[in-house]
Amino acid sequence: MPPEDVDAMAALQRSTNIPIATGEGLQTHWNFRELLNKQAARIIQPDVARTGGITSMKKIAAMATPTM
């Protein structure tokens, strides 16, 4: 499936116990919001150069950190 199809990735992730990993091609921290909100992957792999540097990586990490 194309990595842009977050809904299909979320459906696949719900149907298997194998962790889905993605994120290398996403460009900004905003692109990770939908991916995380829909729980489309258990492992995210942002590329620091593509996402906009350390500050954006910190934002992605904050979005990915579960709150209790």
Predicted model as a PDB file, atoms N, CA, C, CB and O in Angstrom, pLDDT in the B-factor column:
MODEL        1                                                                  
ATOM      1  N   MET A   1       0.830  -1.168   0.000  1.00 78.00           N  
ATOM      2  CA  MET A   1       0.000   0.000   0.000  1.00 78.00           C  
ATOM      3  C   MET A   1       0.878   1.236   0.000  1.00 78.00           C  
ATOM      4  CB  MET A   1      -0.946  -0.004   1.196  1.00 78.00           C  
ATOM      5  O   MET A   1       1.984   1.216   0.541  1.00 78.00           O  
ATOM      6  N   PRO A   2       0.397   2.304  -0.599  1.00 82.00           N  
ATOM      7  CA  PRO A   2       1.209   3.535  -0.581  1.00 82.00           C  
ATOM      8  C   PRO A   2       1.259   4.124   0.829  1.00 82.00           C  
ATOM      9  CB  PRO A   2       0.637   4.584  -1.575  1.00 82.00           C  
ATOM     10  O   PRO A   2       0.256   4.096   1.541  1.00 82.00           O  
ATOM     11  N   PRO A   3       2.391   4.647   1.234  1.00 78.00           N  
ATOM     12  CA  PRO A   3       2.515   5.183   2.591  1.00 78.00           C  
ATOM     13  C   PRO A   3       1.611   6.391   2.846  1.00 78.00           C  
ATOM     14  CB  PRO A   3       3.950   5.567   2.853  1.00 78.00           C  
ATOM     15  O   PRO A   3       1.367   6.747   3.999  1.00 78.00           O  
ATOM     16  N   GLU A   4       1.112   7.025   1.781  1.00 84.00           N  
ATOM     17  CA  GLU A   4       0.210   8.169   1.933  1.00 84.00           C  
ATOM     18  C   GLU A   4      -1.192   7.742   2.352  1.00 84.00           C  
ATOM     19  CB  GLU A   4       0.137   8.954   0.633  1.00 84.00           C  
ATOM     20  O   GLU A   4      -1.974   8.570   2.819  1.00 84.00           O  
ATOM     21  N   ASP A   5      -1.521   6.456   2.192  1.00 91.00           N  
ATOM     22  CA  ASP A   5      -2.862   5.953   2.515  1.00 91.00           C  
ATOM     23  C   ASP A   5      -2.905   5.556   3.993  1.00 91.00           C  
ATOM     24  CB  ASP A   5      -3.242   4.735   1.601  1.00 91.00           C  
ATOM     25  O   ASP A   5      -2.791   4.381   4.342  1.00 91.00           O  
ATOM     26  N   VAL A   6      -3.072   6.559   4.843  1.00 93.00           N  
ATOM     27  CA  VAL A   6      -3.028   6.348   6.290  1.00 93.00           C  
ATOM     28  C   VAL A   6      -4.187   5.468   6.748  1.00 93.00           C  
ATOM     29  CB  VAL A   6      -3.061   7.692   7.030  1.00 93.00           C  
ATOM     30  O   VAL A   6      -4.020   4.656   7.657  1.00 93.00           O  
ATOM     31  N   ASP A   7      -5.355   5.618   6.134  1.00 95.00           N  
ATOM     32  CA  ASP A   7      -6.504   4.799   6.526  1.00 95.00           C  
ATOM     33  C   ASP A   7      -6.242   3.316   6.276  1.00 95.00           C  
ATOM     34  CB  ASP A   7      -7.758   5.244   5.766  1.00 95.00           C  
ATOM     35  O   ASP A   7      -6.582   2.477   7.110  1.00 95.00           O  
ATOM     36  N   ALA A   8      -5.642   2.989   5.135  1.00 95.00           N  
ATOM     37  CA  ALA A   8      -5.326   1.593   4.819  1.00 95.00           C  
ATOM     38  C   ALA A   8      -4.260   1.054   5.773  1.00 95.00           C  
ATOM     39  CB  ALA A   8      -4.848   1.462   3.356  1.00 95.00           C  
ATOM     40  O   ALA A   8      -4.325  -0.098   6.202  1.00 95.00           O  
ATOM     41  N   MET A   9      -3.280   1.899   6.100  1.00 94.00           N  
ATOM     42  CA  MET A   9      -2.250   1.474   7.037  1.00 94.00           C  
ATOM     43  C   MET A   9      -2.841   1.224   8.420  1.00 94.00           C  
ATOM     44  CB  MET A   9      -1.139   2.522   7.119  1.00 94.00           C  
ATOM     45  O   MET A   9      -2.453   0.276   9.103  1.00 94.00           O  
ATOM     46  N   ALA A  10      -3.776   2.069   8.831  1.00 96.00           N  
ATOM     47  CA  ALA A  10      -4.421   1.892  10.134  1.00 96.00           C  
ATOM     48  C   ALA A  10      -5.224   0.595  10.166  1.00 96.00           C  
ATOM     49  CB  ALA A  10      -5.335   3.091  10.452  1.00 96.00           C  
ATOM     50  O   ALA A  10      -5.204  -0.129  11.161  1.00 96.00           O  
ATOM     51  N   ALA A  11      -5.930   0.305   9.070  1.00 96.00           N  
ATOM     52  CA  ALA A  11      -6.702  -0.940   8.998  1.00 96.00           C  
ATOM     53  C   ALA A  11      -5.777  -2.150   9.064  1.00 96.00           C  
ATOM     54  CB  ALA A  11      -7.542  -0.983   7.705  1.00 96.00           C  
ATOM     55  O   ALA A  11      -6.079  -3.126   9.753  1.00 96.00           O  
ATOM     56  N   LEU A  12      -4.661  -2.093   8.357  1.00 95.00           N  
ATOM     57  CA  LEU A  12      -3.692  -3.181   8.394  1.00 95.00           C  
ATOM     58  C   LEU A  12      -3.121  -3.349   9.802  1.00 95.00           C  
ATOM     59  CB  LEU A  12      -2.561  -2.926   7.387  1.00 95.00           C  
ATOM     60  O   LEU A  12      -2.992  -4.472  10.291  1.00 95.00           O  
ATOM     61  N   GLN A  13      -2.776  -2.229  10.458  1.00 96.00           N  
ATOM     62  CA  GLN A  13      -2.203  -2.300  11.800  1.00 96.00           C  
ATOM     63  C   GLN A  13      -3.186  -2.919  12.788  1.00 96.00           C  
ATOM     64  CB  GLN A  13      -1.790  -0.907  12.276  1.00 96.00           C  
ATOM     65  O   GLN A  13      -2.784  -3.669  13.677  1.00 96.00           O  
ATOM     66  N   ARG A  14      -4.476  -2.609  12.637  1.00 96.00           N  
ATOM     67  CA  ARG A  14      -5.485  -3.198  13.531  1.00 96.00           C  
ATOM     68  C   ARG A  14      -5.682  -4.685  13.280  1.00 96.00           C  
ATOM     69  CB  ARG A  14      -6.813  -2.478  13.368  1.00 96.00           C  
ATOM     70  O   ARG A  14      -6.120  -5.409  14.174  1.00 96.00           O  
ATOM     71  N   SER A  15      -5.364  -5.149  12.077  1.00 97.00           N  
ATOM     72  CA  SER A  15      -5.633  -6.543  11.727  1.00 97.00           C  
ATOM     73  C   SER A  15      -4.455  -7.487  11.969  1.00 97.00           C  
ATOM     74  CB  SER A  15      -6.034  -6.623  10.294  1.00 97.00           C  
ATOM     75  O   SER A  15      -4.563  -8.685  11.706  1.00 97.00           O  
ATOM     76  N   THR A  16      -3.341  -6.968  12.461  1.00 95.00           N  
ATOM     77  CA  THR A  16      -2.176  -7.812  12.679  1.00 95.00           C  
ATOM     78  C   THR A  16      -1.497  -7.459  13.997  1.00 95.00           C  
ATOM     79  CB  THR A  16      -1.188  -7.674  11.516  1.00 95.00           C  
ATOM     80  O   THR A  16      -1.658  -6.353  14.512  1.00 95.00           O  
ATOM     81  N   ASN A  17      -0.747  -8.395  14.530  1.00 95.00           N  
ATOM     82  CA  ASN A  17       0.029  -8.090  15.730  1.00 95.00           C  
ATOM     83  C   ASN A  17       1.487  -7.764  15.388  1.00 95.00           C  
ATOM     84  CB  ASN A  17      -0.029  -9.268  16.708  1.00 95.00           C  
ATOM     85  O   ASN A  17       2.309  -7.553  16.279  1.00 95.00           O  
ATOM     86  N   ILE A  18       1.791  -7.724  14.102  1.00 95.00           N  
ATOM     87  CA  ILE A  18       3.129  -7.335  13.646  1.00 95.00           C  
ATOM     88  C   ILE A  18       3.185  -5.810  13.585  1.00 95.00           C  
ATOM     89  CB  ILE A  18       3.467  -7.971  12.244  1.00 95.00           C  
ATOM     90  O   ILE A  18       2.323  -5.201  12.951  1.00 95.00           O  
ATOM     91  N   PRO A  19       4.159  -5.179  14.216  1.00 95.00           N  
ATOM     92  CA  PRO A  19       4.222  -3.720  14.203  1.00 95.00           C  
ATOM     93  C   PRO A  19       4.514  -3.163  12.811  1.00 95.00           C  
ATOM     94  CB  PRO A  19       5.279  -3.242  15.175  1.00 95.00           C  
ATOM     95  O   PRO A  19       5.400  -3.648  12.107  1.00 95.00           O  
ATOM     96  N   ILE A  20       3.763  -2.152  12.434  1.00 93.00           N  
ATOM     97  CA  ILE A  20       3.998  -1.425  11.188  1.00 93.00           C  
ATOM     98  C   ILE A  20       4.949  -0.274  11.520  1.00 93.00           C  
ATOM     99  CB  ILE A  20       2.642  -0.899  10.547  1.00 93.00           C  
ATOM    100  O   ILE A  20       4.760   0.419  12.519  1.00 93.00           O  
ATOM    101  N   ALA A  21       5.965  -0.070  10.687  1.00 94.00           N  
ATOM    102  CA  ALA A  21       6.914   1.032  10.850  1.00 94.00           C  
ATOM    103  C   ALA A  21       6.866   1.902   9.606  1.00 94.00           C  
ATOM    104  CB  ALA A  21       8.359   0.504  11.102  1.00 94.00           C  
ATOM    105  O   ALA A  21       6.842   1.390   8.487  1.00 94.00           O  
ATOM    106  N   THR A  22       6.851   3.213   9.794  1.00 92.00           N  
ATOM    107  CA  THR A  22       6.818   4.143   8.672  1.00 92.00           C  
ATOM    108  C   THR A  22       7.278   5.513   9.138  1.00 92.00           C  
ATOM    109  CB  THR A  22       5.401   4.221   8.058  1.00 92.00           C  
ATOM    110  O   THR A  22       7.521   5.717  10.328  1.00 92.00           O  
ATOM    111  N   GLY A  23       7.394   6.431   8.231  1.00 90.00           N  
ATOM    112  CA  GLY A  23       7.694   7.812   8.570  1.00 90.00           C  
ATOM    113  C   GLY A  23       8.924   8.396   7.924  1.00 90.00           C  
ATOM    114  O   GLY A  23       9.136   9.607   7.992  1.00 90.00           O  
ATOM    115  N   GLU A  24       9.741   7.571   7.299  1.00 90.00           N  
ATOM    116  CA  GLU A  24      10.999   8.073   6.734  1.00 90.00           C  
ATOM    117  C   GLU A  24      10.775   9.140   5.665  1.00 90.00           C  
ATOM    118  CB  GLU A  24      11.796   6.924   6.143  1.00 90.00           C  
ATOM    119  O   GLU A  24      11.596  10.045   5.513  1.00 90.00           O  
ATOM    120  N   GLY A  25       9.682   9.042   4.931  1.00 89.00           N  
ATOM    121  CA  GLY A  25       9.435   9.971   3.825  1.00 89.00           C  
ATOM    122  C   GLY A  25       8.566  11.157   4.177  1.00 89.00           C  
ATOM    123  O   GLY A  25       8.351  12.027   3.333  1.00 89.00           O  
ATOM    124  N   LEU A  26       8.055  11.221   5.406  1.00 88.00           N  
ATOM    125  CA  LEU A  26       7.199  12.346   5.782  1.00 88.00           C  
ATOM    126  C   LEU A  26       8.041  13.597   5.957  1.00 88.00           C  
ATOM    127  CB  LEU A  26       6.418  12.038   7.076  1.00 88.00           C  
ATOM    128  O   LEU A  26       9.176  13.537   6.430  1.00 88.00           O  
ATOM    129  N   GLN A  27       7.467  14.737   5.567  1.00 87.00           N  
ATOM    130  CA  GLN A  27       8.255  15.962   5.460  1.00 87.00           C  
ATOM    131  C   GLN A  27       8.257  16.866   6.689  1.00 87.00           C  
ATOM    132  CB  GLN A  27       7.767  16.733   4.321  1.00 87.00           C  
ATOM    133  O   GLN A  27       9.262  17.519   6.968  1.00 87.00           O  
ATOM    134  N   THR A  28       7.150  16.914   7.427  1.00 85.00           N  
ATOM    135  CA  THR A  28       7.089  17.820   8.577  1.00 85.00           C  
ATOM    136  C   THR A  28       6.442  17.109   9.761  1.00 85.00           C  
ATOM    137  CB  THR A  28       6.301  19.111   8.223  1.00 85.00           C  
ATOM    138  O   THR A  28       5.906  16.009   9.625  1.00 85.00           O  
ATOM    139  N   HIS A  29       6.502  17.750  10.917  1.00 86.00           N  
ATOM    140  CA  HIS A  29       5.866  17.144  12.090  1.00 86.00           C  
ATOM    141  C   HIS A  29       4.353  17.098  11.927  1.00 86.00           C  
ATOM    142  CB  HIS A  29       6.234  17.919  13.360  1.00 86.00           C  
ATOM    143  O   HIS A  29       3.698  16.263  12.552  1.00 86.00           O  
ATOM    144  N   TRP A  30       3.785  17.967  11.109  1.00 86.00           N  
ATOM    145  CA  TRP A  30       2.334  17.946  10.879  1.00 86.00           C  
ATOM    146  C   TRP A  30       1.906  16.676  10.163  1.00 86.00           C  
ATOM    147  CB  TRP A  30       1.903  19.168  10.067  1.00 86.00           C  
ATOM    148  O   TRP A  30       0.796  16.191  10.386  1.00 86.00           O  
ATOM    149  N   ASN A  31       2.760  16.126   9.308  1.00 87.00           N  
ATOM    150  CA  ASN A  31       2.424  14.888   8.599  1.00 87.00           C  
ATOM    151  C   ASN A  31       2.288  13.698   9.543  1.00 87.00           C  
ATOM    152  CB  ASN A  31       3.479  14.589   7.552  1.00 87.00           C  
ATOM    153  O   ASN A  31       1.616  12.719   9.217  1.00 87.00           O  
ATOM    154  N   PHE A  32       2.912  13.777  10.691  1.00 92.00           N  
ATOM    155  CA  PHE A  32       2.841  12.680  11.662  1.00 92.00           C  
ATOM    156  C   PHE A  32       1.563  12.713  12.486  1.00 92.00           C  
ATOM    157  CB  PHE A  32       4.036  12.727  12.586  1.00 92.00           C  
ATOM    158  O   PHE A  32       1.190  11.705  13.086  1.00 92.00           O  
ATOM    159  N   ARG A  33       0.889  13.850  12.523  1.00 92.00           N  
ATOM    160  CA  ARG A  33      -0.314  13.995  13.349  1.00 92.00           C  
ATOM    161  C   ARG A  33      -1.391  12.988  12.959  1.00 92.00           C  
ATOM    162  CB  ARG A  33      -0.866  15.413  13.231  1.00 92.00           C  
ATOM    163  O   ARG A  33      -1.904  12.278  13.823  1.00 92.00           O  
ATOM    164  N   GLU A  34      -1.744  12.912  11.671  1.00 92.00           N  
ATOM    165  CA  GLU A  34      -2.769  11.969  11.222  1.00 92.00           C  
ATOM    166  C   GLU A  34      -2.325  10.530  11.469  1.00 92.00           C  
ATOM    167  CB  GLU A  34      -3.078  12.180   9.730  1.00 92.00           C  
ATOM    168  O   GLU A  34      -3.112   9.698  11.921  1.00 92.00           O  
ATOM    169  N   LEU A  35      -1.074  10.247  11.173  1.00 93.00           N  
ATOM    170  CA  LEU A  35      -0.527   8.905  11.378  1.00 93.00           C  
ATOM    171  C   LEU A  35      -0.666   8.469  12.836  1.00 93.00           C  
ATOM    172  CB  LEU A  35       0.945   8.860  10.954  1.00 93.00           C  
ATOM    173  O   LEU A  35      -1.066   7.339  13.115  1.00 93.00           O  
ATOM    174  N   LEU A  36      -0.337   9.357  13.753  1.00 93.00           N  
ATOM    175  CA  LEU A  36      -0.415   9.046  15.171  1.00 93.00           C  
ATOM    176  C   LEU A  36      -1.860   9.015  15.669  1.00 93.00           C  
ATOM    177  CB  LEU A  36       0.386  10.058  15.969  1.00 93.00           C  
ATOM    178  O   LEU A  36      -2.226   8.143  16.457  1.00 93.00           O  
ATOM    179  N   ASN A  37      -2.684   9.965  15.211  1.00 93.00           N  
ATOM    180  CA  ASN A  37      -4.081  10.004  15.645  1.00 93.00           C  
ATOM    181  C   ASN A  37      -4.852   8.753  15.234  1.00 93.00           C  
ATOM    182  CB  ASN A  37      -4.765  11.231  15.077  1.00 93.00           C  
ATOM    183  O   ASN A  37      -5.710   8.277  15.977  1.00 93.00           O  
ATOM    184  N   LYS A  38      -4.550   8.229  14.067  1.00 94.00           N  
ATOM    185  CA  LYS A  38      -5.239   7.032  13.574  1.00 94.00           C  
ATOM    186  C   LYS A  38      -4.548   5.743  13.995  1.00 94.00           C  
ATOM    187  CB  LYS A  38      -5.341   7.077  12.066  1.00 94.00           C  
ATOM    188  O   LYS A  38      -5.001   4.653  13.648  1.00 94.00           O  
ATOM    189  N   GLN A  39      -3.461   5.861  14.735  1.00 94.00           N  
ATOM    190  CA  GLN A  39      -2.670   4.715  15.193  1.00 94.00           C  
ATOM    191  C   GLN A  39      -2.348   3.775  14.026  1.00 94.00           C  
ATOM    192  CB  GLN A  39      -3.424   3.950  16.303  1.00 94.00           C  
ATOM    193  O   GLN A  39      -2.550   2.563  14.106  1.00 94.00           O  
ATOM    194  N   ALA A  40      -1.847   4.365  12.954  1.00 94.00           N  
ATOM    195  CA  ALA A  40      -1.558   3.622  11.731  1.00 94.00           C  
ATOM    196  C   ALA A  40      -0.217   2.897  11.777  1.00 94.00           C  
ATOM    197  CB  ALA A  40      -1.582   4.555  10.553  1.00 94.00           C  
ATOM    198  O   ALA A  40       0.060   2.060  10.918  1.00 94.00           O  
ATOM    199  N   ALA A  41       0.610   3.203  12.760  1.00 93.00           N  
ATOM    200  CA  ALA A  41       1.908   2.538  12.890  1.00 93.00           C  
ATOM    201  C   ALA A  41       2.288   2.469  14.355  1.00 93.00           C  
ATOM    202  CB  ALA A  41       3.004   3.277  12.077  1.00 93.00           C  
ATOM    203  O   ALA A  41       1.973   3.367  15.136  1.00 93.00           O  
ATOM    204  N   ARG A  42       2.962   1.402  14.716  1.00 94.00           N  
ATOM    205  CA  ARG A  42       3.452   1.284  16.098  1.00 94.00           C  
ATOM    206  C   ARG A  42       4.860   1.837  16.226  1.00 94.00           C  
ATOM    207  CB  ARG A  42       3.425  -0.179  16.557  1.00 94.00           C  
ATOM    208  O   ARG A  42       5.298   2.191  17.321  1.00 94.00           O  
ATOM    209  N   ILE A  43       5.565   1.912  15.110  1.00 94.00           N  
ATOM    210  CA  ILE A  43       6.932   2.430  15.110  1.00 94.00           C  
ATOM    211  C   ILE A  43       7.000   3.564  14.101  1.00 94.00           C  
ATOM    212  CB  ILE A  43       7.977   1.308  14.773  1.00 94.00           C  
ATOM    213  O   ILE A  43       6.680   3.370  12.929  1.00 94.00           O  
ATOM    214  N   ILE A  44       7.414   4.747  14.545  1.00 93.00           N  
ATOM    215  CA  ILE A  44       7.602   5.847  13.609  1.00 93.00           C  
ATOM    216  C   ILE A  44       9.097   6.098  13.471  1.00 93.00           C  
ATOM    217  CB  ILE A  44       6.852   7.138  14.083  1.00 93.00           C  
ATOM    218  O   ILE A  44       9.857   5.998  14.434  1.00 93.00           O  
ATOM    219  N   GLN A  45       9.497   6.427  12.249  1.00 93.00           N  
ATOM    220  CA  GLN A  45      10.909   6.617  11.945  1.00 93.00           C  
ATOM    221  C   GLN A  45      11.119   7.937  11.211  1.00 93.00           C  
ATOM    222  CB  GLN A  45      11.446   5.445  11.107  1.00 93.00           C  
ATOM    223  O   GLN A  45      11.429   7.935  10.020  1.00 93.00           O  
ATOM    224  N   PRO A  46      10.956   9.058  11.900  1.00 93.00           N  
ATOM    225  CA  PRO A  46      11.155  10.335  11.227  1.00 93.00           C  
ATOM    226  C   PRO A  46      12.622  10.552  10.863  1.00 93.00           C  
ATOM    227  CB  PRO A  46      10.662  11.476  12.109  1.00 93.00           C  
ATOM    228  O   PRO A  46      13.525  10.126  11.582  1.00 93.00           O  
ATOM    229  N   ASP A  47      12.837  11.214   9.748  1.00 93.00           N  
ATOM    230  CA  ASP A  47      14.179  11.563   9.295  1.00 93.00           C  
ATOM    231  C   ASP A  47      14.428  13.013   9.703  1.00 93.00           C  
ATOM    232  CB  ASP A  47      14.342  11.362   7.736  1.00 93.00           C  
ATOM    233  O   ASP A  47      13.718  13.913   9.255  1.00 93.00           O  
ATOM    234  N   VAL A  48      15.415  13.238  10.534  1.00 92.00           N  
ATOM    235  CA  VAL A  48      15.669  14.578  11.076  1.00 92.00           C  
ATOM    236  C   VAL A  48      15.895  15.609   9.968  1.00 92.00           C  
ATOM    237  CB  VAL A  48      16.882  14.547  12.007  1.00 92.00           C  
ATOM    238  O   VAL A  48      15.487  16.761  10.114  1.00 92.00           O  
ATOM    239  N   ALA A  49      16.524  15.225   8.884  1.00 91.00           N  
ATOM    240  CA  ALA A  49      16.782  16.165   7.789  1.00 91.00           C  
ATOM    241  C   ALA A  49      15.501  16.513   7.029  1.00 91.00           C  
ATOM    242  CB  ALA A  49      17.816  15.580   6.823  1.00 91.00           C  
ATOM    243  O   ALA A  49      15.343  17.650   6.584  1.00 91.00           O  
ATOM    244  N   ARG A  50      14.601  15.569   6.876  1.00 90.00           N  
ATOM    245  CA  ARG A  50      13.353  15.822   6.142  1.00 90.00           C  
ATOM    246  C   ARG A  50      12.311  16.559   6.974  1.00 90.00           C  
ATOM    247  CB  ARG A  50      12.770  14.516   5.657  1.00 90.00           C  
ATOM    248  O   ARG A  50      11.517  17.332   6.437  1.00 90.00           O  
ATOM    249  N   THR A  51      12.312  16.324   8.272  1.00 90.00           N  
ATOM    250  CA  THR A  51      11.248  16.883   9.104  1.00 90.00           C  
ATOM    251  C   THR A  51      11.513  18.308   9.568  1.00 90.00           C  
ATOM    252  CB  THR A  51      11.040  16.014  10.296  1.00 90.00           C  
ATOM    253  O   THR A  51      10.618  18.947  10.123  1.00 90.00           O  
ATOM    254  N   GLY A  52      12.705  18.815   9.356  1.00 89.00           N  
ATOM    255  CA  GLY A  52      12.967  20.208   9.707  1.00 89.00           C  
ATOM    256  C   GLY A  52      13.910  20.413  10.874  1.00 89.00           C  
ATOM    257  O   GLY A  52      13.982  21.512  11.423  1.00 89.00           O  
ATOM    258  N   GLY A  53      14.629  19.386  11.260  1.00 92.00           N  
ATOM    259  CA  GLY A  53      15.637  19.544  12.303  1.00 92.00           C  
ATOM    260  C   GLY A  53      15.221  19.035  13.662  1.00 92.00           C  
ATOM    261  O   GLY A  53      14.193  18.375  13.820  1.00 92.00           O  
ATOM    262  N   ILE A  54      16.046  19.358  14.636  1.00 93.00           N  
ATOM    263  CA  ILE A  54      15.872  18.859  15.999  1.00 93.00           C  
ATOM    264  C   ILE A  54      14.565  19.352  16.613  1.00 93.00           C  
ATOM    265  CB  ILE A  54      17.049  19.283  16.871  1.00 93.00           C  
ATOM    266  O   ILE A  54      13.882  18.591  17.299  1.00 93.00           O  
ATOM    267  N   THR A  55      14.210  20.604  16.379  1.00 93.00           N  
ATOM    268  CA  THR A  55      12.980  21.148  16.965  1.00 93.00           C  
ATOM    269  C   THR A  55      11.759  20.373  16.487  1.00 93.00           C  
ATOM    270  CB  THR A  55      12.828  22.636  16.613  1.00 93.00           C  
ATOM    271  O   THR A  55      10.881  20.042  17.284  1.00 93.00           O  
ATOM    272  N   SER A  56      11.700  20.084  15.202  1.00 92.00           N  
ATOM    273  CA  SER A  56      10.576  19.299  14.678  1.00 92.00           C  
ATOM    274  C   SER A  56      10.600  17.877  15.221  1.00 92.00           C  
ATOM    275  CB  SER A  56      10.608  19.273  13.144  1.00 92.00           C  
ATOM    276  O   SER A  56       9.546  17.304  15.496  1.00 92.00           O  
ATOM    277  N   MET A  57      11.778  17.304  15.378  1.00 92.00           N  
ATOM    278  CA  MET A  57      11.873  15.961  15.952  1.00 92.00           C  
ATOM    279  C   MET A  57      11.340  15.949  17.379  1.00 92.00           C  
ATOM    280  CB  MET A  57      13.330  15.462  15.925  1.00 92.00           C  
ATOM    281  O   MET A  57      10.684  14.990  17.785  1.00 92.00           O  
ATOM    282  N   LYS A  58      11.612  17.000  18.143  1.00 93.00           N  
ATOM    283  CA  LYS A  58      11.097  17.087  19.511  1.00 93.00           C  
ATOM    284  C   LYS A  58       9.570  17.186  19.502  1.00 93.00           C  
ATOM    285  CB  LYS A  58      11.711  18.303  20.247  1.00 93.00           C  
ATOM    286  O   LYS A  58       8.906  16.616  20.368  1.00 93.00           O  
ATOM    287  N   LYS A  59       9.017  17.903  18.533  1.00 93.00           N  
ATOM    288  CA  LYS A  59       7.559  18.020  18.421  1.00 93.00           C  
ATOM    289  C   LYS A  59       6.942  16.666  18.080  1.00 93.00           C  
ATOM    290  CB  LYS A  59       7.176  19.070  17.350  1.00 93.00           C  
ATOM    291  O   LYS A  59       5.902  16.296  18.626  1.00 93.00           O  
ATOM    292  N   ILE A  60       7.582  15.934  17.181  1.00 94.00           N  
ATOM    293  CA  ILE A  60       7.088  14.603  16.815  1.00 94.00           C  
ATOM    294  C   ILE A  60       7.151  13.673  18.030  1.00 94.00           C  
ATOM    295  CB  ILE A  60       7.912  14.014  15.632  1.00 94.00           C  
ATOM    296  O   ILE A  60       6.215  12.915  18.285  1.00 94.00           O  
ATOM    297  N   ALA A  61       8.240  13.732  18.764  1.00 92.00           N  
ATOM    298  CA  ALA A  61       8.385  12.895  19.957  1.00 92.00           C  
ATOM    299  C   ALA A  61       7.302  13.244  20.978  1.00 92.00           C  
ATOM    300  CB  ALA A  61       9.794  13.071  20.581  1.00 92.00           C  
ATOM    301  O   ALA A  61       6.748  12.349  21.616  1.00 92.00           O  
ATOM    302  N   ALA A  62       6.997  14.519  21.139  1.00 93.00           N  
ATOM    303  CA  ALA A  62       5.954  14.923  22.090  1.00 93.00           C  
ATOM    304  C   ALA A  62       4.588  14.411  21.638  1.00 93.00           C  
ATOM    305  CB  ALA A  62       5.923  16.462  22.243  1.00 93.00           C  
ATOM    306  O   ALA A  62       3.788  13.973  22.464  1.00 93.00           O  
ATOM    307  N   MET A  63       4.315  14.463  20.334  1.00 92.00           N  
ATOM    308  CA  MET A  63       3.038  13.947  19.817  1.00 92.00           C  
ATOM    309  C   MET A  63       2.947  12.441  19.996  1.00 92.00           C  
ATOM    310  CB  MET A  63       2.869  14.307  18.335  1.00 92.00           C  
ATOM    311  O   MET A  63       1.861  11.916  20.240  1.00 92.00           O  
ATOM    312  N   ALA A  64       4.056  11.744  19.880  1.00 90.00           N  
ATOM    313  CA  ALA A  64       4.069  10.291  19.948  1.00 90.00           C  
ATOM    314  C   ALA A  64       4.061   9.754  21.373  1.00 90.00           C  
ATOM    315  CB  ALA A  64       5.264   9.767  19.226  1.00 90.00           C  
ATOM    316  O   ALA A  64       3.767   8.579  21.593  1.00 90.00           O  
ATOM    317  N   THR A  65       4.381  10.599  22.329  1.00 88.00           N  
ATOM    318  CA  THR A  65       4.424  10.170  23.724  1.00 88.00           C  
ATOM    319  C   THR A  65       3.011  10.055  24.274  1.00 88.00           C  
ATOM    320  CB  THR A  65       5.258  11.151  24.577  1.00 88.00           C  
ATOM    321  O   THR A  65       2.263  11.032  24.273  1.00 88.00           O  
ATOM    322  N   PRO A  66       2.638   8.859  24.748  1.00 79.00           N  
ATOM    323  CA  PRO A  66       1.284   8.701  25.289  1.00 79.00           C  
ATOM    324  C   PRO A  66       1.105   9.520  26.577  1.00 79.00           C  
ATOM    325  CB  PRO A  66       0.990   7.208  25.564  1.00 79.00           C  
ATOM    326  O   PRO A  66       2.018   9.636  27.395  1.00 79.00           O  
ATOM    327  N   THR A  67      -0.075  10.071  26.722  1.00 70.00           N  
ATOM    328  CA  THR A  67      -0.407  10.785  27.951  1.00 70.00           C  
ATOM    329  C   THR A  67      -1.305   9.916  28.797  1.00 70.00           C  
ATOM    330  CB  THR A  67      -1.085  12.140  27.650  1.00 70.00           C  
ATOM    331  O   THR A  67      -2.102   9.139  28.271  1.00 70.00           O  
ATOM    332  N   MET A  68      -1.183  10.038  30.079  1.00 58.00           N  
ATOM    333  CA  MET A  68      -1.986   9.199  30.971  1.00 58.00           C  
ATOM    334  C   MET A  68      -3.036  10.007  31.664  1.00 58.00           C  
ATOM    335  CB  MET A  68      -1.115   8.508  31.995  1.00 58.00           C  
ATOM    336  O   MET A  68      -3.808   9.466  32.456  1.00 58.00           O  
TER     337      MET A  68                                                      
ENDMDL                                                                          
END                                                                             
